[in-house]
Amino acid sequence: MRLRRFAFPDSIAARMVLTVVVALFLTQAISTLVYLTDRSEGPPIHGPGVLVQRVTAIVQLVGSTPAADRERLVKAIDDPVLRVEWHPDRPPELSDYTGVRFDGLRRRLRETLNIPSRAIVFEVERRDGDDRHEGGRHRPPPPPFAGDDDRRWGPHIRLSIQLGDGSWLTFTGGDPLEGPFRVIRFVLWMGALVAVILVSSLWAARRFTAPLAGFAAAAERLGVDAEAPPLPEAGPRELRAATRAFNRMQARLARFVADRTQMLAAISHDLRTPLTRLRLRAELVEDPEMQRKMLADLDEMEAMIAATMAFARDDAKREPRGRLDLADLLQSLCDDRVDSGHDAVYDGPAHAVAEGRPVALRRAFANLMDNAIAYGGGFTVRLEPEEGQCRVHVDDRGPGIPEDEFEKVFAPFYRLERSRSRDTGGVGLGLSTARTIIRGHGGDIALANRPEGGLRVTVTLPR
């Protein structure tokens, strides 16, 4: 482990720096390879010295060759860098460029060829719309270059030299660097460079962010299952520190819930003994009306203690998750309410498969239905299976509730009906328990008043 950490950076910042350095190194390596590959072919023959030597050799060779064989010889010499043509007569439209720019080349060619009196004509390609006159005579403009580049051979210049028998050799500059194959190869090199950098960057980014994705998934899982196993401590140093803190937080939350449950269990156990004594003493009260009220209060206290224990323990939450038929579960709950004489209607498909804890979901939807019966007189359950989730609407037939109470009714022991009478509702834990269970499955509950009257409870569950 120590060797691996020494060989590879142990922090996010260092790994980012390493990624940038590697990407730059790859860029420089491929650029160097491109340069060396192009350089291996040799530079184009554009320099004046090389030009004079090659033109001299070609003129001497062609001049010493019989006229009948010169056409084939010129075709063999011709190449993309230096185009060579042989003309038995003077080529048409020869207009010598008499400026000083090519005087040096003309002088060197006359010296090397030893032809002081033969014609050597330089022609420069004109640019559109550029007309110049020198000495009352039309002159072609200079090439579109400046400085030292003016002396370099290029496709804009044509050199014509008269041979001893009156025929002419014409030399035209070419530039293979501008050829289509060269451009295509350059594009391929650059595409390969971009691809290498892109692939290496994606690989590094995925490698660096994979632990972050696991960390986010663990945080999301904690909101659904507080008893999830701790997250493995892996990745850069900063992420390992965050994971360690996350695991400690998860352990503290688990201990807090366990301590709360244990405390409530102890309070419940301690309260049952005095409640039993109070019930025995209430039996000795001679006034029947007073006795009835005392026993009713004791029953309500016991019910509140039992509901509190059920809400705190949430034993059903510990059952394993599995595939279940949500439609069948809702239909059975509605049938049970109809058998008890209540107004309950199911509207939805006969089958809808979802994943969850059957006992916990049955308890959650039973609380919602019983709440709709207690405050709305009846309800209709509508199931709407969707892509990736199931949506369940529980519509009651009551007056609805104020919108500013939508969130308050989910608080434990909160009731809109302030009398606390069990005849008008429970102890105020039904909606709290239902939302705890639904959110434990990764879903949620929302309330809304229907335009036609009544409250709508919408439950969303992932499939």
C-alpha positions as CSV (number, residue, x, y, z in Angstrom):
1,M,0.0,0.0,0.0
2,R,2.9,2.4,0.9
3,L,4.6,1.7,-2.4
4,R,1.4,2.2,-4.4
5,R,0.7,5.5,-2.7
6,F,4.3,6.6,-3.4
7,A,4.0,5.8,-7.1
8,F,0.7,7.5,-7.6
9,P,-0.3,10.9,-6.2
10,D,-2.5,10.7,-3.1
11,S,-4.4,13.9,-3.4
12,I,-7.0,15.3,-5.8
13,A,-4.8,18.4,-6.6
14,A,-1.7,16.2,-7.3
15,R,-3.7,13.9,-9.6
16,M,-5.1,16.8,-11.5
17,V,-1.6,18.2,-12.0
18,L,-0.4,14.8,-13.1
19,T,-3.2,14.6,-15.6
20,V,-2.3,18.0,-17.1
21,V,1.4,17.1,-17.2
22,V,0.7,13.8,-19.0
23,A,-1.6,15.4,-21.5
24,L,1.0,18.1,-22.3
25,F,3.7,15.4,-22.6
26,L,1.5,13.4,-25.0
27,T,0.9,16.6,-27.0
28,Q,4.6,17.4,-27.2
29,A,5.4,13.8,-28.1
30,I,2.9,13.6,-31.0
31,S,3.9,17.1,-32.2
32,T,7.5,16.0,-32.3
33,L,6.6,12.9,-34.1
34,V,4.7,14.9,-36.7
35,Y,7.7,17.3,-37.1
36,L,10.2,14.5,-37.5
37,T,8.0,12.6,-40.0
38,D,7.6,15.7,-42.2
39,R,11.3,16.6,-41.8
40,S,12.4,13.1,-43.0
41,E,11.1,13.9,-46.5
42,G,13.5,16.8,-46.8
43,P,12.6,20.5,-47.3
44,P,11.1,21.6,-50.6
45,I,13.6,22.8,-53.1
46,H,12.8,26.5,-52.8
47,G,16.2,27.9,-51.8
48,P,18.0,30.0,-54.4
49,G,21.3,27.9,-54.2
50,V,19.6,24.6,-54.6
51,L,17.4,26.1,-57.4
52,V,20.4,27.3,-59.4
53,Q,22.2,24.0,-59.0
54,R,19.2,21.9,-60.1
55,V,18.2,24.2,-63.0
56,T,21.7,24.3,-64.2
57,A,22.0,20.5,-64.2
58,I,18.6,20.1,-66.0
59,V,19.5,22.7,-68.7
60,Q,22.8,21.1,-69.4
61,L,21.3,17.6,-69.5
62,V,18.4,18.6,-71.8
63,G,20.7,20.7,-74.0
64,S,23.0,17.7,-74.6
65,T,20.1,15.4,-75.4
66,P,18.8,15.1,-79.0
67,A,15.6,17.0,-79.7
68,A,13.7,13.8,-80.4
69,D,14.4,12.5,-76.9
70,R,13.9,15.7,-74.9
71,E,10.1,15.3,-74.4
72,R,10.6,11.9,-72.7
73,L,13.5,13.2,-70.7
74,V,11.6,16.2,-69.4
75,K,8.7,14.0,-68.3
76,A,11.1,11.8,-66.4
77,I,12.7,14.9,-64.7
78,D,9.4,16.6,-63.9
79,D,8.2,16.3,-60.3
80,P,5.7,18.2,-58.0
81,V,8.4,20.3,-56.4
82,L,9.9,21.6,-59.7
83,R,7.7,21.4,-62.7
84,V,9.7,21.2,-66.0
85,E,8.4,21.8,-69.5
86,W,10.2,21.8,-72.9
87,H,9.0,24.0,-75.7
88,P,10.5,23.8,-79.2
89,D,9.6,27.4,-79.8
90,R,9.4,30.4,-77.5
91,P,6.4,30.0,-75.1
92,P,3.6,32.5,-75.7
93,E,3.0,35.5,-73.4
94,L,6.4,35.6,-71.9
95,S,6.7,38.9,-70.0
96,D,10.1,39.2,-68.3
97,Y,10.1,40.6,-64.8
98,T,12.9,43.1,-65.0
99,G,13.0,44.3,-61.4
100,V,16.0,43.9,-59.2
101,R,14.4,41.1,-57.1
102,F,15.7,38.3,-59.5
103,D,18.8,39.9,-60.8
104,G,20.9,37.9,-58.5
105,L,19.4,34.6,-59.6
106,R,19.7,35.6,-63.3
107,R,23.3,36.5,-62.9
108,R,24.2,33.3,-61.1
109,L,22.4,31.2,-63.7
110,R,24.3,33.0,-66.5
111,E,27.6,32.3,-64.7
112,T,26.9,28.6,-64.0
113,L,25.5,28.0,-67.5
114,N,28.0,30.2,-69.2
115,I,25.4,31.8,-71.4
116,P,25.9,35.6,-71.1
117,S,23.7,36.4,-74.1
118,R,20.8,33.9,-73.9
119,A,17.4,34.9,-72.7
120,I,16.4,34.1,-69.1
121,V,12.9,35.2,-68.3
122,F,11.3,35.4,-64.9
123,E,7.5,35.7,-64.8
124,V,5.6,36.5,-61.6
125,E,1.9,35.7,-61.2
126,R,-0.2,38.8,-61.0
127,R,-2.8,39.5,-58.3
128,D,-6.3,40.4,-59.4
129,G,-7.0,44.1,-59.5
130,D,-3.3,45.1,-59.2
131,D,-2.0,47.1,-62.2
132,R,1.4,48.7,-62.2
133,H,3.3,50.6,-64.8
134,E,7.0,51.4,-64.7
135,G,8.5,53.6,-67.3
136,G,5.3,53.7,-69.3
137,R,5.3,49.9,-69.7
138,H,3.0,47.4,-68.0
139,R,4.8,45.5,-65.3
140,P,3.5,42.5,-63.3
141,P,3.3,43.1,-59.5
142,P,5.7,41.5,-57.1
143,P,4.8,38.2,-55.5
144,P,2.7,38.2,-52.4
145,F,5.7,37.7,-50.1
146,A,8.0,40.0,-48.2
147,G,11.5,40.0,-46.8
148,D,13.6,36.9,-47.2
149,D,10.7,34.9,-48.6
150,D,10.8,37.1,-51.7
151,R,13.8,35.1,-52.8
152,R,12.3,31.7,-52.2
153,W,11.0,29.6,-55.1
154,G,7.2,29.1,-55.2
155,P,4.3,28.3,-57.5
156,H,3.8,32.0,-58.2
157,I,7.1,32.2,-60.2
158,R,8.0,30.8,-63.6
159,L,11.5,30.6,-65.0
160,S,12.1,30.2,-68.8
161,I,15.6,29.6,-70.2
162,Q,16.5,29.5,-73.9
163,L,18.6,26.6,-75.0
164,G,21.3,26.7,-77.6
165,D,19.1,25.5,-80.4
166,G,16.4,28.1,-79.8
167,S,14.1,25.8,-77.8
168,W,13.0,26.7,-74.3
169,L,12.9,25.1,-70.9
170,T,10.2,26.3,-68.4
171,F,10.5,25.8,-64.7
172,T,7.5,26.3,-62.4
173,G,7.7,26.1,-58.6
174,G,5.5,23.7,-56.8
175,D,4.9,23.2,-53.1
176,P,4.0,19.7,-51.9
177,L,3.3,21.0,-48.5
178,E,0.1,22.4,-49.8
179,G,-1.0,19.2,-51.6
180,P,-4.2,17.5,-50.6
181,F,-2.4,14.4,-49.2
182,R,-0.3,16.6,-47.0
183,V,-3.4,18.4,-45.7
184,I,-5.2,15.1,-45.1
185,R,-2.3,13.7,-43.2
186,F,-2.1,16.8,-41.1
187,V,-5.7,16.5,-40.2
188,L,-5.3,12.8,-39.3
189,W,-2.3,13.7,-37.1
190,M,-4.3,16.4,-35.3
191,G,-7.3,14.1,-35.0
192,A,-5.1,11.4,-33.5
193,L,-3.6,14.0,-31.1
194,V,-7.1,15.1,-30.0
195,A,-8.3,11.6,-29.6
196,V,-5.3,10.6,-27.4
197,I,-5.7,13.6,-25.2
198,L,-9.5,13.1,-25.0
199,V,-9.3,9.4,-24.2
200,S,-6.6,10.0,-21.5
201,S,-8.5,12.8,-20.0
202,L,-11.7,10.8,-19.9
203,W,-9.9,7.9,-18.3
204,A,-8.4,10.1,-15.7
205,A,-11.6,11.9,-15.0
206,R,-13.6,8.7,-14.6
207,R,-10.9,7.2,-12.4
208,F,-10.8,10.3,-10.2
209,T,-14.6,10.7,-10.0
210,A,-15.6,7.1,-9.5
211,P,-15.1,7.3,-5.7
212,L,-17.2,10.5,-5.7
213,A,-20.0,8.6,-7.5
214,G,-19.8,5.9,-4.9
215,F,-19.8,8.5,-2.1
216,A,-22.9,10.1,-3.6
217,A,-24.7,6.8,-3.9
218,A,-23.9,6.0,-0.3
219,A,-25.3,9.3,0.9
220,E,-28.4,8.7,-1.1
221,R,-28.7,5.2,0.4
222,L,-28.3,6.5,3.9
223,G,-31.6,8.5,3.4
224,V,-33.3,5.2,2.6
225,D,-31.6,2.7,4.8
226,A,-29.9,3.9,7.9
227,E,-28.5,0.4,8.6
228,A,-26.6,0.3,5.3
229,P,-23.0,-1.0,5.5
230,P,-20.2,1.7,5.9
231,L,-18.7,3.0,2.7
232,P,-15.2,1.6,1.9
233,E,-12.4,4.2,2.3
234,A,-10.8,4.5,-1.1
235,G,-9.6,7.1,-3.5
236,P,-7.6,10.3,-2.9
237,R,-6.6,11.4,0.5
238,E,-9.3,14.1,0.7
239,L,-12.0,11.7,-0.4
240,R,-10.9,9.1,2.1
241,A,-11.1,11.7,4.9
242,A,-14.7,12.6,3.7
243,T,-15.7,9.0,3.6
244,R,-14.3,8.4,7.1
245,A,-16.3,11.4,8.4
246,F,-19.4,10.1,6.5
247,N,-19.1,6.6,8.1
248,R,-18.7,8.2,11.6
249,M,-21.8,10.3,10.9
250,Q,-23.8,7.2,9.8
251,A,-22.7,5.3,12.9
252,R,-23.7,8.3,15.2
253,L,-27.1,8.4,13.5
254,A,-27.6,4.7,14.0
255,R,-26.6,5.0,17.7
256,F,-29.0,8.0,18.1
257,V,-31.9,6.1,16.7
258,A,-31.1,3.1,18.8
259,D,-30.8,5.2,21.9
260,R,-34.1,7.0,21.2
261,T,-35.9,3.7,20.7
262,Q,-34.4,2.3,23.9
263,M,-35.3,5.4,25.8
264,L,-38.9,5.3,24.6
265,A,-39.1,1.6,25.4
266,A,-37.9,2.3,28.9
267,I,-40.4,5.2,29.3
268,S,-43.2,2.9,28.0
269,H,-42.3,0.2,30.4
270,D,-42.1,2.6,33.3
271,L,-45.5,4.2,32.4
272,R,-47.4,0.9,32.1
273,T,-46.9,0.2,35.8
274,P,-48.5,3.4,37.1
275,L,-51.2,3.2,34.4
276,T,-52.1,-0.3,35.7
277,R,-52.3,1.0,39.2
278,L,-54.5,3.9,38.1
279,R,-56.8,1.5,36.2
280,L,-57.2,-0.6,39.4
281,R,-58.0,2.5,41.4
282,A,-60.5,3.7,38.8
283,E,-62.3,0.4,39.2
284,L,-62.9,1.4,42.8
285,V,-64.5,4.7,42.0
286,E,-68.2,4.5,42.9
287,D,-69.4,7.3,40.5
288,P,-70.1,5.5,37.2
289,E,-69.7,8.7,35.1
290,M,-66.4,9.6,36.7
291,Q,-65.2,6.0,36.4
292,R,-66.1,6.0,32.6
293,K,-64.1,9.2,32.0
294,M,-61.1,7.9,34.0
295,L,-61.0,4.6,32.1
296,A,-61.4,6.4,28.8
297,D,-58.4,8.7,29.6
298,L,-56.4,5.6,30.6
299,D,-57.3,3.9,27.3
300,E,-56.2,6.9,25.3
301,M,-52.9,7.1,27.2
302,E,-52.2,3.4,26.5
303,A,-53.0,3.9,22.9
304,M,-50.7,6.8,22.7
305,I,-47.9,4.8,24.3
306,A,-48.4,1.9,21.9
307,A,-48.5,4.2,18.9
308,T,-45.4,6.0,20.0
309,M,-43.5,2.7,20.4
310,A,-44.6,1.6,17.0
311,F,-43.5,4.9,15.4
312,A,-40.1,4.8,17.2
313,R,-39.3,1.2,16.6
314,D,-40.7,0.9,13.1
315,D,-40.1,-2.9,13.2
316,A,-41.5,-3.3,9.7
317,K,-38.6,-1.3,8.3
318,R,-36.2,-4.1,9.1
319,E,-37.9,-6.6,6.9
320,P,-36.1,-7.4,3.6
321,R,-37.1,-5.6,0.4
322,G,-38.5,-7.6,-2.5
323,R,-40.8,-7.6,-5.5
324,L,-44.5,-7.2,-4.6
325,D,-47.8,-6.6,-6.4
326,L,-48.7,-3.0,-5.4
327,A,-52.1,-3.2,-7.1
328,D,-53.1,-6.4,-5.2
329,L,-51.9,-4.8,-1.9
330,L,-54.1,-1.7,-2.5
331,Q,-57.1,-3.8,-3.5
332,S,-56.9,-6.0,-0.4
333,L,-56.7,-2.9,1.8
334,C,-59.8,-1.4,0.1
335,D,-61.7,-4.7,0.4
336,D,-60.9,-4.8,4.2
337,R,-62.4,-1.3,4.6
338,V,-65.5,-2.2,2.5
339,D,-66.0,-5.3,4.7
340,S,-65.9,-3.0,7.7
341,G,-68.7,-0.9,6.2
342,H,-66.7,2.0,4.9
343,D,-66.8,3.7,1.5
344,A,-63.6,2.6,-0.3
345,V,-63.1,2.4,-4.1
346,Y,-60.0,1.1,-6.0
347,D,-59.3,2.4,-9.5
348,G,-56.3,1.1,-11.4
349,P,-54.8,-1.9,-13.1
350,A,-55.2,-5.4,-11.7
351,H,-51.4,-5.9,-11.3
352,A,-48.5,-3.5,-10.9
353,V,-45.2,-4.9,-9.8
354,A,-43.0,-2.7,-7.5
355,E,-40.1,-3.2,-5.1
356,G,-40.4,-2.6,-1.4
357,R,-41.2,-4.0,2.1
358,P,-44.7,-5.4,2.0
359,V,-45.6,-5.1,5.7
360,A,-44.2,-1.5,5.9
361,L,-46.1,-0.4,2.7
362,R,-49.3,-2.1,3.9
363,R,-49.0,-0.2,7.2
364,A,-48.3,3.2,5.4
365,F,-51.3,2.9,2.9
366,A,-53.5,1.6,5.8
367,N,-52.7,4.8,7.7
368,L,-53.6,7.0,4.7
369,M,-56.9,5.1,4.1
370,D,-57.9,5.2,7.8
371,N,-57.1,8.9,7.9
372,A,-59.3,9.5,4.8
373,I,-62.1,7.6,6.5
374,A,-61.8,9.4,9.8
375,Y,-61.7,12.9,8.3
376,G,-63.2,12.5,4.8
377,G,-65.9,9.8,5.3
378,G,-64.5,7.7,2.5
379,F,-61.9,7.6,-0.3
380,T,-61.0,6.5,-3.8
381,V,-57.5,5.0,-4.5
382,R,-56.2,5.4,-8.0
383,L,-52.9,3.6,-9.0
384,E,-51.0,5.0,-12.0
385,P,-47.9,2.9,-13.0
386,E,-45.3,5.0,-14.8
387,E,-41.8,4.5,-16.2
388,G,-39.6,3.9,-13.2
389,Q,-42.2,4.7,-10.6
390,C,-45.7,4.2,-9.3
391,R,-48.0,7.0,-8.4
392,V,-50.9,6.4,-5.9
393,H,-53.6,9.0,-5.3
394,V,-55.9,8.7,-2.2
395,D,-58.8,11.1,-2.7
396,D,-61.2,11.5,0.3
397,R,-64.6,13.0,0.4
398,G,-64.0,15.6,3.2
399,P,-63.6,19.4,3.2
400,G,-59.9,19.4,2.7
401,I,-57.4,21.2,4.9
402,P,-55.8,24.7,4.6
403,E,-52.6,24.8,2.5
404,D,-50.5,26.2,5.4
405,E,-51.3,23.0,7.3
406,F,-49.9,20.7,4.6
407,E,-46.5,20.3,6.2
408,K,-47.7,20.6,9.8
409,V,-49.9,17.5,9.6
410,F,-46.9,15.3,9.1
411,A,-45.4,16.3,12.5
412,P,-45.8,13.6,15.2
413,F,-48.8,14.1,17.4
414,Y,-50.1,17.0,15.4
415,R,-53.9,17.0,14.8
416,L,-56.1,19.5,13.1
417,E,-58.9,18.5,15.4
418,R,-57.8,20.0,18.8
419,S,-60.1,18.1,21.1
420,R,-57.8,15.1,21.1
421,S,-60.8,12.8,21.2
422,R,-60.2,9.3,19.8
423,D,-63.7,9.5,18.4
424,T,-62.6,12.1,15.9
425,G,-59.2,10.7,15.0
426,G,-56.1,8.9,16.3
427,V,-53.1,10.3,18.2
428,G,-51.6,12.1,15.3
429,L,-49.0,9.6,14.1
430,G,-50.7,8.2,11.1
431,L,-49.3,10.6,8.5
432,S,-45.9,10.8,10.2
433,T,-45.5,7.0,10.1
434,A,-46.7,6.8,6.5
435,R,-44.2,9.5,5.3
436,T,-41.4,7.9,7.2
437,I,-42.1,4.5,5.5
438,I,-42.6,6.0,2.0
439,R,-39.4,8.1,2.2
440,G,-37.6,5.0,3.5
441,H,-38.5,3.4,0.2
442,G,-37.0,6.4,-1.8
443,G,-40.4,8.0,-2.5
444,D,-42.4,10.8,-1.1
445,I,-45.9,12.0,-0.1
446,A,-47.6,15.3,-1.2
447,L,-50.9,16.8,-0.2
448,A,-53.3,18.9,-2.4
449,N,-56.9,20.1,-2.2
450,R,-59.0,18.9,-5.1
451,P,-61.0,21.5,-7.0
452,E,-64.2,19.4,-6.7
453,G,-63.6,19.1,-2.9
454,G,-61.7,16.8,-0.7
455,L,-58.0,16.2,0.0
456,R,-55.7,14.3,-2.3
457,V,-52.7,12.4,-0.9
458,T,-50.3,11.6,-3.7
459,V,-47.7,8.8,-3.0
460,T,-44.7,8.3,-5.4
461,L,-42.8,5.1,-5.1
462,P,-39.8,4.0,-7.3
463,R,-40.3,0.7,-9.1
